[in-house]
Amino acid sequence: MAQALEHAWHEGQLKPLADVRISPLDRGYLFGDGIYEVMPVYDGKPLGLDKHLRRLARSCDEIRLPLGRSIEDITAALMAVIEANGGGNQSLYLQLTRVGLEGRDHRFPDAPQTHLFAMSNRLAPIDADAYANGLSAIVLPDQRWARCDIKSTSLLANVLAKQLASEAGAAEAILERDGELIEGATSAVGCVTGGTLALPVEDARVLPSVTRALTVEVAGRCGVPVETRRVNMDEFRAADEILIMSSTREIMPISDLDGAPVGDGEAGPVWRTLFTGYQALKADA
């Protein structure tokens, strides 16, 4: 279980996480009315920071949540949290929520305000040897709402899917809708057939993943062909390789899906190429 580090940002200042106090009238608490981002930090530098902040701004626009401060001020707050927690490798969490001013009311407050909260966990090193054996996953029906392209703090369906995966001894729950691959409960998903990486279309059902975008960059450097298209579940289950991608776990191979081997039952050559390329991308960032 991830352990939060000591220092956080709240109400415009750096403070001990234990001293952060959030009103029960905050709409993030009452309604999940908020947006968040998680980004990896290597050697004190966030990877893909610009991409994460662009996605943050887009998600806020989609729910009509004002940022309430400049991108430069948000960046300064994040860097203050990283530095206060000793730099190195961290998992940085940023959350913006709509403030509730008078009571519980579904309607937006007349005077819009937002809370900015940021904290971090120590980022565990990637166990490349464990990844080389591949991980397990289960497939579940996608029971989330219709705007999964918004990185909302309303994550109950994801929480339930992830818990079912955990109880099954699996690393991830992969979600399908109407016979089509969507994404993981906490990750982007792709599959490899004949050396080509196929990724689902990023429509309203799929979060535009920063790690997936970085993986596509790596694929271009490494000569791995990529197709973005609709992927049906029959194709997915028959794939040579399955990959899942997330900010804190990078690129992971799935070797067991619903108890059946994927390909030859271990991490495949495309994963190895992309994983190695991703480490080079981190080093160059």
N, C-alpha and C positions, 0 to 999 in steps of 0.2 A: 504494500500500500504506500502511495506517495506521501511524503512528509513535507508539509508546507514549511518554507524558510521563515526567518524571524520578521523581516521587514516587509511592509506593504505600503501602497499609496491609496489615500482616501481623503476626500474633501480638500484636495489641493495641497496635501502635504504628505511627507514620508513619516510613517509612525510604526511602532511595533504592531504586528498583526494582532496580537492579543488585545490591543487597545482600540481596534476598529469597532465602531458601533453603528449599526444600520437600523433605521426606523422600521418598525413593522408595517408602516404605511407606504414604504417604498414599493412601487408597483412591480419591481422585479421579484420581491417576496410574495406579493399577493397574487399576481397574475402571470409571472414569468415574462413580464413586459420588458425585455432587454435583449441586448446583443453581446456576444462575447467572441474572443479570439484566444487561441492557444498557439504559441510559437516556440520553437526550440532555440536555445541560446548556446553557442559554442565559443569557448574562450572569451566570454563576455560580450559576444556580438550576436544579435538575433538574426537567424537565417530567414531570408524572404520577408524582411520587415515591410518593405514597400508594398508587396503583394498582400500581406495581412492587413495593413492599414487601408488599402483600397477596398478590400472586401468588407472591412468594418464599416467604412463610410457608405458603401452600397447597401449593406444590410440595414443600417440606420435609416437611410433614405426610404427603403422599402416599407419600414414600419412607422415612418414619419417621426423618428426620434432624433432630435437635434444633437449634434456632437457636443455642443456647448463649450467647445474650446478648439483651438487650432490643432492641426495634425502635428505641428512642431511642438506644441505643449504636451500633447499625448506622448510623443516620442521621448521628450525630456523626462516625463514621469516614468516611463518604462525603463529608461536607462538608469534613473535614480534607484529603482527597485533592484535592477541587476547589480549595480555597484554596491548598494548597501548590503546585499546578500552574498557578497564576496566574489562576484564574477564567476568565471569558470563556465561549466555546463549547467544550464537550468532549463526548466519548463515554465515559461512565462504565461500567466493568465491575466487577461484584461476583460473587464466587464463594464458596460454602460447600461444603466437602467433608468426608466422614467420615474421621476419622483412623484409620489402621491402627497398632496398638500393638506387635504382636509378630511379625507375618509376613504372608505372603499367604494369606488364608483368605476364602472367599466369605461366610462367616457374619459377622454384625455383631460387633464387639468387645464384650466383656462390659461394659466401662466406656466408654460412648459419649462421644466428643469431636468437635468440629468445628473446622476451620480456616476463618477468614474472611480472604479476600484481595480487595483492591480496587485498581484502577488506572484510568488514563484515557488516551485519545488526544485529540489536538486534533481537533475536529469541523470538517470542511471545510464551507464555505458551500454551500448548495444552489444549483445552476446552473439557475435557472428557465428560461433560454433553451434549454438542452439538454433539459429536461423538456418544453418546449413542442413539440418535434419528436417526442416519444414515444420509448420504448425498446423493445428487442426481448426476447422471452422464448421459451423452449422448454417443451414439455410432456413430463414424464417420469412413469413409474409410481412410485407412492409405495412405497418399499421399507423404510420405517422401522418401528419397533416399534409395539405396539398402545396405548401411552400417551403420545401426542404432546401431550396436555394438560399434561404435566409438563415444565417447562423444565430438562431434564437436560443435564449436560455431555457426555453420550454422544451425539456428533453426527456419527459417521462417515458415515452414510447421507446426511445433509445436506451434508457436505463433498464427497462424491463427486458428488452432484447439482449442487452449485454449480460444481464443477470442469468437469463436462460442459457446463454453460451457458457458462462462461468460454471453453472451447475452441471453442464454437459462435459466439462473439462476442455472446452474449446477456447481458442484465443480470440475469436470474433464471431459475431452473428452477421451473416451476409443476407441482405434483404432483397426479396423479389416481389414484383408486382405484375399481375396479369401475364405471368410466364416470362418476364423480362428482368434481367439483372439491373439493379438500381445502385446500391452502394452498401458499405458495412455500417453497423450501428455506430462505430467510431472511426471509420476509415473510408477511403476511396478504394475501389476494387477494379481490377482488370484481369484479363486472361490471355494466355499466349497459345496460339495455334500456328504451327509451321513457322515459328520464329517471329511472328508478328504479334505485337501487343494490341489487343482490342480494349477500348475504354468506352463506357456508356456515355451517351449524349448528356451534356450538362444542361438539362432543362429544369423546370420548377421542382422536379422530384429529386434532384441531385445537387448537393452542395458543391460549388466551384472550389475544389480542393487545392490549396497552395502546394502541398507535398506532391500531389498528382501533377501539377504544372511543372514543378521542379524535376520530377521524374521524366516528363516528356522532354524537357531540356537535355537531361542526361542521355535519354534515348537518341536524340539527334546527334549528340557528340559521339556516341558509341556505335552508331549505325544500326540501331534497332528500329525497324519499321513500326509505326503507330497508326492505328485506325480509330477514329472516334465515330461510333455508330451504335445503333440499338443491338444489344446482345441478348439472344434468347437463352433460357436456362438449359435447354438441351445442349446447345453449343458450349455453354459455360461448364457444365458437368463433364463434357467430353474433352475439355481443353488439355493441352500438354502441361501447362503451368497455370497457376492462379497466384496473383500478387495482391496484397493489400498495402495501402500507403497511408501513413499518418504522421503528424508533426513530431511526435515523441518516439515513435517506433520505426520511423523511416520506411523502408521497403521490406516487406516480409513475405516469404514464400508460404503458401498453403499446400501441404502435401496430403492432407486428409480432409475430405469434405463429406459430412454426414456419415462418417465411418468407412467411406470408400476411398481408395488411393487416388490421388490426382496424378496423372501421367504415370511415371514409374515409382511414385510414392516417396520422392525426396525432392529437395530443392533443385531446380533446373538451371540450364545454362543461361537463359535470358535473365533470370533473377540474379545470377552471379555477376553478369556483365553490368546490370543496372545498379546493383548494390555497390560494386567496386567504383563505378562512375559517380555514384552519389557521395561516397567518401571523398573523392577528388573534388567534387563541387563544394562540399563543406570546407575543405582545406583552402580553396581558392576564394571563398566568400570574405 
